[in-house]
Amino acid sequence: MTNSFAAKYGPWALVTGASRGLGAEFARQCAERGLNIIQIATNADLLKAQADAIIRDYGVEVRTIALDLSREDILPEITPVTDSLEVGLLVNNAGISRVRPFLEHSLDQLVKQLHVNTRAGLVLAYHFGRKMAERRRGGIIFLSSGSAMCGTAYCANYAGTKAYNLVIAESLWYELRRYGVDVLGFMAGSTKTPGWDANEPKPYRFVKVMDVKPVVAEALEALGKKPSLIAGRSNRLGYFLMGRTVSRARAIRIVSKSIEKMFGPFDDTV
Ligand SMILES: NC(=O)c1ccc[n+]([C@@H]2O[C@H](COP(=O)([O-])OP(=O)(O)OC[C@H]3O[C@@H](n4cnc5c(N)ncnc54)[C@H](OP(=O)(O)O)[C@@H]3O)[C@@H](O)[C@H]2O)c1
């Protein structure tokens, strides 16, 4: 398992948003499978601690790029580190998620979210996808979300970015197969991470919060086997039933009400 994963997706994995949460776990599980790691996020201290732990625990090499992925010029900051390395796996994980009414965000925050959640992944997939296609092997994972499945109030822009990630991943799953490049759109469900906690969710009986380890393991196992995957069996069942039994409007109401229960109440001041 470990060797075939490294042979297909090694020798280097680039993981964005690797300083904590799902990205940190992607970096660790890729290292466990024998890949060297390039990790990107803005928090240099967290990245340093994460690099030390990966080197200690798995004995692989780690390169770190402390970079704000909302910037226009991300490639000139990344390629000096990556040009001499063979990146066989790209995990477009970095994301900004803030649950609050649309009009309470500043426009700058929303545009930054759009750039980190979608533009950065597009730029990296184009750059590294081309090199993978030339080598006739590689893998790309786009982090999507259950909120990509239908409109989700109080996460409108976020849900839009995650729908983009799902659709570009599924499209490239078909298109890049001919070059031996596997692509996966991974709809992480509610998962216990610093980003999840920062939104201060309240327990809600219909939402089971998952741990990062099994969620990331599911994604790495699904890569190369399917175009997209919803994390967690109960989430898969829930979205399957919702997609077939209720109207689009009802689905939007159901998920938006669950956001209100977990993250509300929201007031209506503008
Ligand atoms: N947790 C969930 O329930 C859940 C559910 C569905 C989908 N997802 C998706 O899974 C991914 C990871 O989520 P998470 O819960 O692990 O989030 P998290 O705990 O907030 O971690 C987000 C990561 O993204 C990095 N990041 C944020 N802004 C950045 C920027 N401007 N430039 C570079 N890096 C940046 C953060 O690092 P720095 O702060 O150091 O920059 C951090 O490493 C996201 O794409 C999210 O949408 C999560």
Ligand as a Chemical Component Dictionary entry (heavy atoms), coordinates in Angstrom:
data_LIG
# 
_chem_comp.id                   LIG 
_chem_comp.type                 NON-POLYMER 
_chem_comp.pdbx_formal_charge   0 
_chem_comp.three_letter_code    LIG 
# 
loop_
_chem_comp_atom.comp_id 
_chem_comp_atom.atom_id 
_chem_comp_atom.alt_atom_id 
_chem_comp_atom.type_symbol 
_chem_comp_atom.charge 
_chem_comp_atom.model_Cartn_x 
_chem_comp_atom.model_Cartn_y 
_chem_comp_atom.model_Cartn_z 
_chem_comp_atom.pdbx_ordinal 
LIG N1  N1  N 0  -13.422 21.163 9.056  1  
LIG C1  C1  C 0  -14.544 20.972 8.386  2  
LIG O1  O1  O 0  -15.590 20.698 8.985  3  
LIG C2  C2  C 0  -14.564 21.083 6.887  4  
LIG C3  C3  C 0  -15.733 20.694 6.214  5  
LIG C4  C4  C 0  -15.783 20.777 4.840  6  
LIG C5  C5  C 0  -14.674 21.233 4.135  7  
LIG N2  N2  N 1  -13.549 21.623 4.800  8  
LIG C6  C6  C 0  -12.436 22.144 3.999  9  
LIG O2  O2  O 0  -11.219 21.516 4.382  10 
LIG C7  C7  C 0  -10.137 22.438 4.254  11 
LIG C8  C8  C 0  -9.408  22.515 5.569  12 
LIG O3  O3  O 0  -10.307 22.908 6.574  13 
LIG P1  P1  P 0  -9.922  22.947 8.124  14 
LIG O4  O4  O 0  -11.185 22.772 8.872  15 
LIG O5  O5  O -1 -8.771  22.075 8.380  16 
LIG O6  O6  O 0  -9.501  24.484 8.258  17 
LIG P2  P2  P 0  -8.559  25.249 9.292  18 
LIG O7  O7  O 0  -8.399  24.475 10.550 19 
LIG O8  O8  O 0  -9.080  26.642 9.382  20 
LIG O9  O9  O 0  -7.179  25.281 8.500  21 
LIG C9  C9  C 0  -7.113  26.018 7.316  22 
LIG C10 C10 C 0  -5.721  25.968 6.746  23 
LIG O10 O10 O 0  -5.688  26.853 5.622  24 
LIG C11 C11 C 0  -4.620  27.773 5.794  25 
LIG N3  N3  N 0  -4.922  29.088 5.243  26 
LIG C12 C12 C 0  -5.986  29.884 5.527  27 
LIG N4  N4  N 0  -5.871  31.053 4.873  28 
LIG C13 C13 C 0  -4.718  30.985 4.166  29 
LIG C14 C14 C 0  -4.050  31.878 3.299  30 
LIG N5  N5  N 0  -4.531  33.112 3.051  31 
LIG N6  N6  N 0  -2.890  31.492 2.733  32 
LIG C15 C15 C 0  -2.368  30.274 3.009  33 
LIG N7  N7  N 0  -2.960  29.380 3.815  34 
LIG C16 C16 C 0  -4.116  29.734 4.389  35 
LIG C17 C17 C 0  -4.439  27.856 7.323  36 
LIG O11 O11 O 0  -3.117  28.217 7.651  37 
LIG P3  P3  P 0  -2.604  29.631 8.206  38 
LIG O12 O12 O 0  -3.627  30.151 9.140  39 
LIG O13 O13 O 0  -1.295  29.294 8.820  40 
LIG O14 O14 O 0  -2.462  30.449 6.972  41 
LIG C18 C18 C 0  -4.686  26.425 7.743  42 
LIG O15 O15 O 0  -3.517  25.673 7.596  43 
LIG C19 C19 C 0  -10.746 23.772 3.826  44 
LIG O16 O16 O 0  -10.647 23.924 2.434  45 
LIG C20 C20 C 0  -12.206 23.628 4.237  46 
LIG O17 O17 O 0  -13.061 24.403 3.437  47 
LIG C21 C21 C 0  -13.476 21.566 6.153  48 
# 
loop_
_chem_comp_bond.comp_id 
_chem_comp_bond.atom_id_1 
_chem_comp_bond.atom_id_2 
_chem_comp_bond.value_order 
_chem_comp_bond.pdbx_ordinal 
LIG N1  C1  SING 1  
LIG C1  O1  DOUB 2  
LIG C1  C2  SING 3  
LIG C2  C3  SING 4  
LIG C2  C21 DOUB 5  
LIG C3  C4  DOUB 6  
LIG C4  C5  SING 7  
LIG C5  N2  DOUB 8  
LIG N2  C6  SING 9  
LIG N2  C21 SING 10 
LIG C6  O2  SING 11 
LIG C6  C20 SING 12 
LIG O2  C7  SING 13 
LIG C7  C8  SING 14 
LIG C7  C19 SING 15 
LIG C8  O3  SING 16 
LIG O3  P1  SING 17 
LIG P1  O4  DOUB 18 
LIG P1  O5  SING 19 
LIG P1  O6  SING 20 
LIG O6  P2  SING 21 
LIG P2  O7  DOUB 22 
LIG P2  O8  SING 23 
LIG P2  O9  SING 24 
LIG O9  C9  SING 25 
LIG C9  C10 SING 26 
LIG C10 O10 SING 27 
LIG C10 C18 SING 28 
LIG O10 C11 SING 29 
LIG C11 N3  SING 30 
LIG C11 C17 SING 31 
LIG N3  C12 SING 32 
LIG N3  C16 SING 33 
LIG C12 N4  DOUB 34 
LIG N4  C13 SING 35 
LIG C13 C14 SING 36 
LIG C13 C16 DOUB 37 
LIG C14 N5  SING 38 
LIG C14 N6  DOUB 39 
LIG N6  C15 SING 40 
LIG C15 N7  DOUB 41 
LIG N7  C16 SING 42 
LIG C17 O11 SING 43 
LIG C17 C18 SING 44 
LIG O11 P3  SING 45 
LIG P3  O12 DOUB 46 
LIG P3  O13 SING 47 
LIG P3  O14 SING 48 
LIG C18 O15 SING 49 
LIG C19 O16 SING 50 
LIG C19 C20 SING 51 
LIG C20 O17 SING 52 
# 
